[in-house]
Amino acid sequence: MQKIKVHGASIPVLGLGTWTLKDEACADLVSTALSHGYRHVDTAAAYGNETAVGQGIRASGIDRADLFVTTKVWWTDIAPGDLERSAEESLRRLDVGELDLLLIHWPNPEVPLAGSIAALNRVREAGLTRHIGVSNFPTALLAQALDLSDAPLVANQVEYHPYLDQSRVHRACRAAGMAMVSYCPLARGAGLFEDPAVAEAALRHGKTPAQIVLRWHVQQDGVVAIPRTSNPARLAENADIFDFALSEAEMAAISALRSAGQRICDFDFSPIWDAA
């Protein structure tokens, strides 16, 4: 599995997203994904599946040192004291030893960012996680977080797919030496697979549209994709993206779709997003 190296973290460029996966089905899917070569698993306290994710990791038989495990602290728990407690509880549920990456899942306008970032640093200093970062941080908040953190922030996990322009966030991440981790990388379908820019590239390369879109992600500098699937048959397909490359013209054609401006995850607690 290809990796990117940022501030001492070595992050596999393809990971398994686990949102909505639960219980035994979640554990089985995680174990199966690891058998297909995945080495990066993403979960969160809010997903309610950390125990199952940990079970799947242990059942896989893969050496823990070969895996990259990420979890996230929900936005209502990022005040000092609450964040540390949430991290400790996540670690107990996962039961896989030290985390590789702990993220603030969403910013919270009611909680001063300085306190949250200080708490995130304390969790790292206490040895609960090797690396720290943020999620759903637009560029203004990301700049503040970077200024406030003593330790490097290694990733900003954001919604990113061909129908959403995240070029500003991407540039900010690269300028800071961070990875940008794409959730909803396939836009949950949304007609993307039928778009000529994707469908025609799939025909040219003898790949599926999903493989084309995932390849588009990992060919970008510093971008990591964490597609979620509940279908075990999709795991091998999603992982089979490292034996071909998209041309510059194909990359540009898919990138041009960002003018659609379609955001999937937008809630009443979301921050003010960067303008396209």
N, C-alpha and C positions, 0 to 999 in steps of 0.2 A: 504494500500500500504506500503510495506517495505521501510525503509529509512536507509541511512547511515549518520552518524554524523561526520563532519570534520570541525575543527576550528569554531565551533559554528553554522555551516550551517547544516540543516537537509534536505538531498536531497533524494527524492523518487528514488528508484533504476530503475524504468521504467518511461521513459518520451516519449512524442510525438515529433518527429522531424517534421518540417514543410517546409523544403526546397522544392521548386517547387510548393507548394500549394498557390493558389491565390484567392483573392476576396471572393465572397459569399461561394464558395465551401470550401475554407480554413476555414472561420468562422464556417460553419456547421460542418466540420470535427472536429475542436477543441471542439466545444460544445458537439458533440457526444462522443468524447473521454473522456471528463470529466464525462459524464453520465455513462460511463463504468468503472469508478474508477481511471482513470489517474488523477494525481495531479501535474504533472511536464510537462511544455510546453517549447519547445526550438524554438527560432526564431533568426533572425539576420537582421541588417539593409540592408545587401546585398540581402536578400530574397525578399524584396519589399512587404512583407505581414504583417508587424507589426500591421497595422490598423485592418486588418481582424482578426488576432490572438486576439487582444484586444476585438474585437466585439464578437468573439466566447466565450471568457472567461466570459464576462459580460452576454451574453445570457444564459450561462449554469446555472446561479443562484448559483454556488458554492461560498462559502465565500472566499474572497480574501486571508484571513489569512491561509487558508488550501491549498493554491497553491504555487508552486515553479516555477517562471517565469524567464527564461534566455534569454538574447539577446546578440548580439556580434557587435563589432565595426570593420568595414572592414579595411583591411591592408593599404589602401591608406589614411585612416583617423586617424592614431594612433599617429601623431605628437602632442605635447602639444598644446592645443587650439582646434585643430581639433577633438581630442578624446572627450573632454568635450562637444563640440558642437554636435557631433554625438550622445553621450549618452543622451543629453537633447532632441534631436529630436526623438530618439527612444522612450523615455519616453512619449513624447507628443502623438506619434502615437499609442502606446499601450494603454495609458490612463487607466492604472490599478494601479496607485500609484507607490510606490517605487519598483524598481526591486529587485529580490532575488539574481540574479547573472549577472554580466556584464563581458564579456570576450573580450580580444583582439583576433579577429577572425584568423588572420595569422600574423606572424612576418613580419617586413619590413626591409630589410637590408639597406635601404636608410635612415631610421629614427633611431637614437640612442635609444637603448632599455631603457636606464636610463630615458629619457624624457617620453617615453610611459608609463612606470611603474609609474613614479611620477604622470602623468596625471590620470592614472587609480586610484591611491590612492586618488587624489583630488576629483574625482567623488564620491568615497565612503564617504569621509569626508563631502562632501556637502549633503549627504543624498539621493542621487539618486538611490543608490543600497546598499543592505545590505552586499553583498559579491562580491569579484572580483576574476578573474582567467584568464587563457590563453587558447588558442586553437591552435593545430598544432605546438606545441613546442617540438622539439626533446630534448634529455636529456641535451645537452650542453647549449642550450638556456634557458631551464627550470631552470637549476642551476643558471644562471645569473639573471633571473627574480626573483627567490626566494631571492637571495642576495640583490637585489635592492629594494624590496618591504618592506615598513614599516608594512603594514597590511598583514595578511596571505593570500596566494593564495589558494583557496579552491578546484580548479579543473583545469585539463588540458583535454580539449576535443579533441580527436584524432580519426582518422579512426582506427577501430578495429573490426576484425571478425576472424573466424577460419583460414582463408587463409592468414593472415598477422601477423607476429610475432611482438608484441609490448611489449615483456617482459621487455626490458630495461626501456622503459617509465613507465611501470606499477610499476616496482621496485622503480624507482625514485619518482613516485607519492606517493607510500606507505611510503617511507622513509621520505617524507616531510609532511606526514599526509594529503595528498590531495586525492580527488576522481579522477579516470580516467573515463571520460565519452566517451562511444563508439558511434561514428556516423558510418553510413553504417554497423550496427551490423550484418545484414543478408547478407552482401557481394553482395547485389542487385541480389540475386539468384546465378549467376555464377556457376551453377552446384552443389552448396553446399548442397542443399536439397536432391540430389540424392546420395551423398557420403555415403557409408555404415556406417561410424561412426555416422552419423546423422540419416539416414533413419532407421537403425536397432534400435537405441535408441527410435525413434518415435514409432515404432511397439511395443517395450517392454512396453512403458509407456502409450500407447493409446493417444499420443499427435501428433500434426503436426510437421514436420521438423522445421518450424519457431519457434514454442514453445520450441523445444529442444535447438535450438541455443540461443534463448533469455535466457533460463534457464542457459545455460552454461556461459553466461555473468554475470548474477546477482549472480551466486554462487561463483564468484571470489571475493576475498577480495578487497573492495573499488571500484568496477566497477559498473558503471551506464550505461544503454543502452537506446538510444533514436531512436528507429526505426521510419521511415517515411512510411506512406502509404497514397494513395489517395482513397483507397477502404474502405468505412465505415464498411463493413462486417469483415475486418481484425482487427479492433480495439479490439473487444471483444476477439478474438483469441489471439492476442498478449499480452493482459493483463492477460490471464488465465494461468499463469506460476508459481503460488505460492502454488499449492496443490500437488507438487511432487518434488523430488530431484534426480539429476543424481548421479550415483555411482562414486567412484573415478576412476574406470576403464573407465567409459563412459566419464568423464571429460578429462582423459588423452588421450583417442582415438581422441576426437575432437580437443584437443590442439595440437596433433601431426600433424594436417593438416597445421599448420602454416608454414611448410617448403615450401609450395607453393609460398610464398612471393609475393602474388598478391596485389598490391596497386591500388585502384580505383581513388583516388583523388590526382593527381600529376600534378602540373602546372608549368609554367615557373617562377612564383614567389615563388614556394615552397622552404622551407629551405633545407639544407642538412640533409637527414633523418639518423637516427641511423642504423648502419649495423645490419643485423639479427644475 
